[in-house]
Amino acid sequence: MNEVLNTLEPTMIWKYFAEILQIPRPSKKEEKILAYLIDFAKKHHLEYEQDTVGNVLIKAPASPGFEKRKTVVLQSHVDMVCEKNSDTEHDFEKDPISVLIEDGWVKAKGTTLGADDGIGVAAQLALLADKSISRGAIECLFTVDEETGLTGAFGLEPDFLKGKILLNLDSEDEGELFIGCAGGKDTVITLPYKLEKAQQGLEFYRIDVKGLKGGHSGDDIHKGLANANKLLTRIVWKAARDLNVRMAHFEGGNLRNAIAREAFAIVAVKHESVDSFMQLMEKSTREMTYEYAVTEPKLDISIKPTQPTEKLLMLKEAQNKLLNSLYACPHGVIAWSQRIPNFVETSTNLASVRMENGLAVITTSQRSSVESSKEDIAQMVAACFDLIGAEVKHSNGYPGWAPDPNSEIRAITVEAYRDLFHQEPDVKAIHAGLECGLIGDKYPGMDMISYGPTIKGAHSPDERIQIETVIKFWDLTLEILKRIPDQE
């Protein structure tokens, strides 16, 4: 399986990436990939450690003649976002990822690819395995559960790493070097509700919103993409207000750091209101299709009759509370930076809505490069649900990474990129969260930079990695390691 990757360069990276694709590695269920890494270390007679949260550190001594160089830490995360198209059969806890090559890109068949950050893991393994590479001593840090809680970075112990320079291999735009990132936190809302039996004379329908691009709630939040939860709320809210439509179920989105691609609701309509309801649906579909014609050309809003096993509806008061708060809940860019041109400073994502066993659970995530603004938007979201008496809880969050204008590794990387490719890299901060913020908090003074090949559609089944940029990513990494100075 995935033999097609054997034809690609650099051979070693794609070899290990192909192996990684065979190993299930959902967030919080990384046991198999961690065992693989430990087996790799043993096979190559390399020193390794594993800390209490599961992070693995594999160390390799310097090449002959490079013993005096400063030790470099290379870091990536082992878990992947597990998203698939609704018509794709795939068990992320058991099945390998199947890939294809299309127009210069590697992509998966109906699922996320896991290049975020499997390609970083593969690069580290290639560096560890190839004894011919000229470099100083390296420490390869493989962290767990980056995607759903940054658990590995949070649990990193202060004495685990010895190096003072860190290359984070978890960025997704070749030619861009990242020297700062946003901090973030989650706001999770729970609302109990009661059900009642549907009266006679009601017809049930399922409304689906699908075909959206989704994407990363940090990297892609500024692109004007639609959020399936927001579109579906808009439809059901108007139907409830204008036609007294009742709701039996609402479900949408999945992961806290992914923009919701799909959502559905089951509603009940009075027989005499069905024609008006269909007209409203037609109007809503027409309006939204026009609004998102550029950013979401595959938007698909469908409605079908359905017969739920239990014809139960939310009590109207609870329904109104839920729909009103979802409609009022902000989503998207809240503020652009006043210091960095064209840089999103603050945003929020209405990530998922779940209804089960009398409890509605709404998951949102907030990001900002300004700590006070991060807290402000989290409280703004909380206020929408405080008004309806829901329980609101905030995660502890994670810190941002402030750019260091005197960074040595920044200067080395910029010069290496310029000399290799004869063009200037774009040095910038990123709105997405990186583990660098937490690592820098644990290791004050750690000199860090983040870069990677081009990955598009991360956190969605459209995820793909551009083959030619993997070559540049590898060449840049080798050149950086050659230029690391001696210890003082």
N, C-alpha and C positions, 0 to 999 in steps of 0.2 A: 504494500500500500504506500502511496505517496512517492513511488519511485521517480516520478517526474522531477522531484527536487534534486535528484542526483545529477542532473544535467546543468545545474546552476553554479555560478561562482559568487563568492568564494566557497570552495568545496566544503571546507571544514564547518563553516557556520551552517550551511544548509544540511549537512549530514546530521549535526546535532539537533537542528530544528526539526528535521524529519523524525528523529527519535522522540523528541519531546511531544510531538503531535500524537504519538501512540499512547501517551500516558494521561489518564484523566487527572485533572488538577483544578476542580472548582475551588473557589475561595472557601476556606475553613475545612477543606477536605483534600489537603495536599500531601497526604501520607505517601502516596505512590511516587510522586515526583521527588520528594525529599529522600526516599529510599534509593531512588535512581542516582541522585547526586552523591550520596554517601558511597554507593557502589562504585561510582565513577572515581571518587577520590582514592578508594582502596585499590582499584584497578591500576591507577596511574601512580600509586605509591606517594600520594600527596597528604600532607597533614590537614586534618579537618576538625572542626568542632561543631556542636549543635547546642544552642542555648535552650532555656526553659520554655520559650514560646514556639520553638521549632525552627528558627532561622539557622541556616547552615553557612559556615565559613570555611572555604577551602583555600589553603595557602600554597604558594609556589615560590621557591627561592629564586634569586636573581640569576640571569644568564651569566656565563663567564665574562668577566670584564665589566659587569654592571653592578657589582656588589655594593658599591658606595652610593648608588642612587637612592633617592627617597622612595619609601614604600608607597604604592598606590593601591587604594581600595577601588574595586569595580563593583557596582551594585545594580541588581535588578530584582524583580519580584517573580515568584514562581507560579502564583495563582492566575487564573484567567476569568474574564466575564463569560458567563454561560447563557447566551441568547440564541434562539433559533426561530426560524419562520414557523408559523402555525401549522403549515402543511409538511414540515420536516420531521421525520422520526429519528430521534437521537437521544440517547441517555448519556449525559455528560459525566456521570459517575462510572460508566463502564465502557463507552464507545470511543474509539480513536477519532480524531478529526480527519476528514477526507478533504483533499485539496485539488485544485486545478490551476493552470496557468492561463491567464487571459489578458491579452494586450499588454504584456510586460508586467503584469501584477500576479502575485500569488494570492488566492482567496479560497475560502472554504465552501463546501457544498451545503448551503442552507443554514449554516451556523456561524457563530463567531469563529475567527481563525486562531486567536490566542497569540498573535504576533506581539500583542501587548500583554506581557512583556517577554514572551517566549523567545523573541529574536535577541533580546538582551542576554537571556540565560544562555542561548546557543553561542553567542559571541564570547562570553566568559569561558565556557567549556572549551571552545576552540583555542583560546589563549592558553589555558591550562594544559591542553594536550600537546600543543606544538612546541617542542623543545628548541626549534630553530629560530624562534622569535627573539630579537634583541630587546631586553627590558630588564628593569630592576625587579626587586621582589614585589609580588602582588598578593593581595588578599581579595578573594572573590566572595562577596556577600550576597546570599540568596535569601530574600525575606519572604515571609508568608502573609497571606490575607491582606494584601495591599488594597484590593478592589472593594472590599466591604467594610473595612474598619481600620486599615493601616496597623493591624495588630502586631505585625512583626517589627515595624519601626517603633511603635509605642513600647514594645517589650524589650527593645535592644538594650543590652547592659553596657554601662559606661566603659568597661574595660575589655569589651569583646574585640574591638578593633585597635590595631597599633598604628596604621597609616594615618597621615594627616592630610592627604589629598584624596578626593573621591570623585570618580567618574560615574555619574548616574546614567544608565543606559535605557532610560524609560521615556524619552521624548519621541515625537512622531512627525517631525518635519525636517527633512534633510536640508542643511544650509542654515538652520537656525540653532543657535547655541543659547541655552537658557541658564540664567544666573539668578533667578528669583521665581517664586511661585506664590499663589494664594493660599491662605489658610481656609479651613472649612469646618463645618459642624452639621449635624443632622437634627431635624426637628420632627418628632414622631407624635402623631395625634391618634388617640383612641376615643371612639364615641359609641357607647352602648345604644342599642335600639331594640324595639319590640316589633313583632310581626302580627298581622291579623289576616284572617281568611278573606280571600277576594269575594266580592259580591257577585251575584249573577249579572250577566249582560256585559261582561268585560272580555275583551280579546287581547291576547298576549302577543308581544312582538319582541324580537331581539334586534337591537341596533348595534352594528359593528363599525368601528373606526379603525382602519388598518391601511397598510401600504405606505406608512410614513418612514422616513429615513432613520429616525431615532438619533443615536450618536452620543458622544460624551457630554455630560452636563457641564464640563469646564471648557474643553477645547471647542465645542460646537455651539455653545449657548448663544453666541452673537450672530449666528447665521440665519436667523429668521425662520428656523424650522418649527413645524407645528408640534404641539404636545397633545397626544391622543386623549389624555385625561381632561385637558381643558376644552378640546373640541366636543367631546361627548357630554361634558357637563353643560356646555352652552346649549346643546340640542335638547337634552332632557329637561333642563331648567325652564326653557321657553315652553316646551310641551306641557310641563306641569303647571306653569303659570297661566297659559292661554287656554288649555284644554282640560285641565284637571287630570292629566295623565298621572298614574301612580307607578311607583318603582318597586320592583321585586329584588333587583340585584344590580350592582355596579362594580366593575372590576377593570383595572387598567394598569399598565406599566409593570415593571418588575424590579429593577435594581435602583438603588438610591443615587447612583452616579450615571445613570443612563436616562436620556430623554425618552419619555413613553412613546413607543411606536404603535401600540395596539391597545384598544379598550373596547369593552362591550357592556351593554346594559340590557336588562329585561324589564319591560314596562307593560302596564295594562291600560287599555284604552276602552272607553265606553263605545258600545256598538254604534251609536248615533254620531260619534265623533271621529270614526275611522277615516272618512274621506278628508276631513279637515286635518287630521294627523298626517295623512299621506302628503297632503299639499304642503304642510309645514316641513316635512322631511325633505321634500323635493326642493323647497326654497332654501333650506339650510345647506343642503348638498351643493346647490348651485352657487350660493354665496361663498362657502368655504373653498370650493374648488377654484373659484376666481381669485380669492384672497391669497391662496397658496399655489397658484399656477406655476410660479417660478421656482420656489424652494421645495415644494412637495408635489411634483407632477404626477405621482402615482397614488395620491390620496384616494382612498376608496371608502365611501360611506354606504353601508347597505342595511336594509331592513327586511326581516323575514318573519312570518308567523311562527310561533313556537307554542309548545304545550308543556310547561314545567310540571314536574311530577307533583310538587306541592304548590298549590296556587296561593302563595302567601305574599303579602305586601308589607312594606314598611309602614308603620303608623305615619299618618300624614305630617304630623308635627316634626318627627325625626327626619323624615324625607326632606322637608323644607329646610331644616337646619343644615343637613349635610350638603344639599345642593347649593344653598346660599353661600356657605363657607367655602366650598370648592370653587365656586364662581369668583368669589372675592379674593381668594388666595392668589398672591402674585406669582408669576413665573417668568423667567427670562432675565435679561440684563436690567439691573436696577440703576447702576451708575458706571460711567466711563471714567477712567483715570484722568485727573487734572495734571498729572506729572509725566505720564508716559503716553505719547500719542497713540491713538487707536488701540488702546489696551483696556479690556474690561476690568473694572475694579471690583464691582460687587454684583452678584447674581443669586438667583434662587431657582430651584428645580422642583416642580410638583411631580415627584418620581413615580409613586404608585398609590393605588387605592384598592383595598381589599375588604370584602364583606363576608364574614363567616361566623356562624354560631352567635348571632346577636351582637357582633362587635365590628364596627367599621374601623379599619386601621389605615391611616394616611401617612405616607413617608415622604418627607421633603429634605432637601439638602441645600445649604447656603455656603457661598464662597466669597471671600474678599481678601485683597492684599492689604487692607486696612483693618486692624483688629476691631476697632470700635464700630466700623461699618458692618463687619460680619455679625457682631452682636445685635446691631440695630435691625438688620433684615431678618434675623432669626426671631426677634421679638415682634416684628411686623407680621410674620407668618403666624406666630403664636396668638397674636391678638385676634386674627380672623376666627380662630377656633375657640379662644376664650369666650367670645361673645355667645357661643352656643352651648357653653358649659362642658366642652370636651376636655379630656385630660391631655395635657401637653407636656412632653419631656424633651429636653435637649441633651444631645451627647456632649461629652467633654470637648470634642473638637480637636483640631490639630493646628499647630502654628504655621505661619507662612515662612518663607525664606527670603530674607532681605538681601538685595544685591550688594556685593562687596566691590567697590570701585578699585581696590588695590589687590584684587585676586591674582595670584601668580598663575594658577591653572587657567584662568580666563585668558591671560596674555599668551600663554603657551599654545592653547587651543586655537585662538584666533590666528596666530602666526602660522601654525601648522596647516590650518585650513587654507589660508591665503597662499602659502607656498605650494600646496598640493594641487589646488584647483584653480588658482589664478583668478580668484574673485573674493570679495569680502563676504564673510558670513554675517547673518543678521543676529546680533546679540540682543537678547530681550528677556523679559519676564513672561511667565505663563499663567493663565488664569486657572488652569487645572492644579490640583494638589499633587505635589511630589513628596516622596519620602525624605527628600533633602531637608525639609523644614524640621521634621522630627529628629533626623540624624544630627543636624546642626545644633538642635537644642540639647541633645545628649552629649555631643562632642563639640563644645565651643571652640572656635578657631579652625574647624575642619574647612579646608579650601575645596569648594565643590563647583562642578559644572555638569549640566545635563544635555545630552544630545542623542540622536538616533536616526534611523532611516525613515523614509516617509511611509506612514501608515494612515490610511483613510478609513472612515466608518468604524472606528474603534467602539467597542461595546454594542455593536449591532451585527446582524448577519451579513451586512455589506462590508465588513472589515476586510481590508486587503493591504498588502505590502508591496511597494514598488521595487522590483528586482534590482534595477540599476543603482538605486540608492543604498542598497545593502553593501555593494562593493565600496562605495565612498565611505560609508559608516565604518567598515572594517579597515580601510586604508587610513582613515583619520585616527582611529584608535591606535593602530600600530605606530603612527607618526608621533602621536602624543607621548606614548610610552618611551619612544627613543629620545625625546627631548626633556624628559624629567631630569632636573638637576641633581647633583650629589647632595648628600646630607651635609649640613653645616657642621 
